[in-house]
């Protein structure tokens, strides 16, 4: 519930389909139902009152690190739900991704926003509905608090012409489309705009 938070570490160092988790402290968690949120950095301000209520205060950051052919690992927010005595955690993704390939040199940042200022990053809430043998579990997310997302080039993680990047956003219905802006050589320009409805 909202009063207790514990950190767990997985026993795998490379991607795997299954993992055992070890609690960093040996205290037992009180309660009958539990949410697990990955990564823990996204759940610093998370709170839950128990029962069927949503978890609030999860954060998808608006300024993300560009990683070639994939996404900033801190933005891969996934959630699981379980009850006392059940040791299986079926994680579900809570975010969507834009995929883009860079066509210009000297790009320092790329920014995406909805033309109707949809809230696509920042603090949000979610609700996990467990499935069964016939129905998969589902995750419903609320709107965020920020209306943009950007990747920012750094020395360690530069934005490189020809590379493909994935940018995390909350599942969103862009009612009047979206726009992509980039800063190249210190100049900002719009490199793509669509006015069609687009659902993430």
N, C-alpha and C positions, 0 to 999 in steps of 0.2 A: 504494500500500500504506500501511500505518499510519505509515511513517516520513516521508511527504511530504504536505504540504498546500499548495495554492495557491489564491489567490482569483482569480476571473474576473469580468468585468463585461460585461453584455449591451449591445448597441449600440442598444437601443430604449428610448424613454422612456414609451411608452404600451403597453397590452396588445397583443400580437401572437401569431400562431401560430408564427412562426419568429424566431430571433434568432441573430446571430453573437456569440461570446464572445471577449473579448480578455483574455489573461493579464496580471495587474498587473505581474509581473516576467517577463523573457524566458527564465528558466531552463526547460529541458525536464524533464518529469517522467520519471523512470525507471520501468520496469515494463511489463507486458503487458496489464494490465486496470485499469480506473479506475471509481470511483464519483463521481458528482456529486450534491451535496446542496444543496437550496435551502430556505430562505435560509441564508446562511453562518452567521448567528447561532445556528441550531439545531445546528450541527455543530462548535462550538468544542472539545468534548471527544470528538469521534468518533474511533474507531480501527478499523483493519481489518488483518488479517494476510494478506490476499490469498486467492486461490483461491475456493472455494465458501463460505467462512466469512461470517458475518454482520458487518455494521458495528455496532459498539457505541457507546454514549455519546452518541447523538443526544438532544436535549432538546426536548420540547413543554412550554412553560411553563404553569403552573397558574393564574396570575393574568394575565388577558388584557384587552386594551383593547376596549371596546365601539365598534363602527363601524356606523353605520346601514345597514341592508340588506345587510351583508356581514360579513366577519370581520376580526379583527386580522391584518394582512398578515404579521406575523412568525410566525404559527402555520400558515401554508399550507405545510406541509413536503412537498416532493416530491423524488424520487430518480431518478437515471438511472444506467445502467451501460454501459460500452463497453470495447472492447479496442483495442490499439494499431493505428493505421491506419484506424480507423473513426471518422469525425468526427460521426456523428449521435448525439444524445442523446434518447432517448424517455423523458421524465419521466412518472412515475406518482405520484399522490397517495398519501401515507402515512397520512393522518388522515381521520376522519369528522367530521361537524358536527351539533350540535343546532341547531334553528331555534326561536326563541321570539319572541313578540310581547308587549311589556310592557303590562300593564293597570292599573298603579297610578302615582300621582305620587310624587315625592320618593324614588325608588329609588336607593340608593347602591351596592348590589352585588347580584348574583344568583349563587348557587352551585348546582352540580349534583353529585350523587354517587350511586354505586350503593348499593342497600340491602344488598348483600353486600360492600361496601367494595372493589369492583373497582379495580384500579390503572389510571387512565385518562389520567394526564399524568406529567410528569417524564422521567427518562432512560429510554431504551428502545433496543432493537436492531432491525435490519431486514435482510431478505435480498431482493435483487432477482433474479428469474428471467427472463432475456430470453425474448421470444417469437419467433415467426417469421411467415411470411405467413399462417398459419392460426390461430395462437394468440397472443393478446395477452400482453405481459409482465405479471408479477404481482409484488406486494410483500407480504411477510409481516412483520408487526411483532410484537414481544414485548409483554408487559405493561409498564406504566410503573412508577414508584416512588411515585406519589402517588395518593390515592383521591378527589380532588375537582378541580373546575375552576370558576373564577368570572370574571365580568366585573366591573370596578370602575369606577364613574363618576368622571370627572375634569372639570375645568373645560373642557378642550379637547375631551373626548369624553364628554359626559354621557349617562346612560341616561334616555331620554325616553319618557313614556307614549305608546303607540300605535306606536312604532317597532319594527321587527323586527331581531333580531341573530342572528348565527351564532357558535357556540362550538365550538372544535376539541377533539376527544378522540381517543384512540387507538381503533382498531377493537376493540370490546368486546362480549361477550355478558353483558348484565346478567341474571343468572340469577334474581333475585327482584325485578326492576324497579329503578327509580331514583326519586330525589326532587329537587325544586327548591325551594330556600330563597331568600328575598330579605330585604334590609334596607331598610325604608322608614320614614322619619321616625325613624331610630335604633332601630327595633324589628325583631327578626328573626321571620320567620314562614315556615311551609311553605306554598307556594302550589300544589304539585302533588306527588302521590305515586302511583306505579303499582306494583303487586305482580306484574304479568305479566312473563314473560321478554321481553327486548327486545334485539335484536341490532343493533349499529351497524356 
